[in-house]
Amino acid sequence: MNILFLCTGNSCRSILSEGTFNHLAPAGWRALSAGSQPTGKLHPRAVALLQRKGISTEGYHSKSWDSLPVVPDIVVTVCGSAAGETCPAYLGPVLRTHWGLDDPSHVVGSDAELEAAFERTHAIIVARIEAFLALPLAELQQDRARLQAALDRIGTLLP
């Protein structure tokens, strides 16, 4: 099963989600990330945070949803709504859900405040991915409506 974490720039939140999911997921699950308007580069704080957590970023790069190697089974948009950010809409026969996250790269402040924003975002991502992985996925894959409801609920979780 492939899960796509999608946002606009594919430099921060979707990369944090992809790396964290792949680090925590069991065999048979794979995360990808992409953007509708990729920045072309990864945010250095996102890369540094993943590396501090022991999560590999090898091979990760900011990429367009047009260049995905596979069609995802589930698409999770991670754009935030606080700043009026528009999330891209993935069109295709997939389950779609929204796990909105404010962009920590837009935080203005001291180094410590910026670091705290990235840590907060990552903590939310971890909580949501752990909740996803705790679902009875084999059972829910047979019932798309229940899986959709569970995915939508997870998008509201905060640690």
Secondary structure, DSSP 8 states (H G I E B T S, - for coil): -EEEEEESS-SSHHHHHHHHHHHH--TT-EEEEEESS--SS--HHHHHHHHHTT---TT----BGGG-SS--SEEEE---STT--------SSSEEEE-----GGG--S-HHHHHHHHHHHHHHHHHHHHHHHHS-HHHHTT-HHHHHHHHHHHTT---
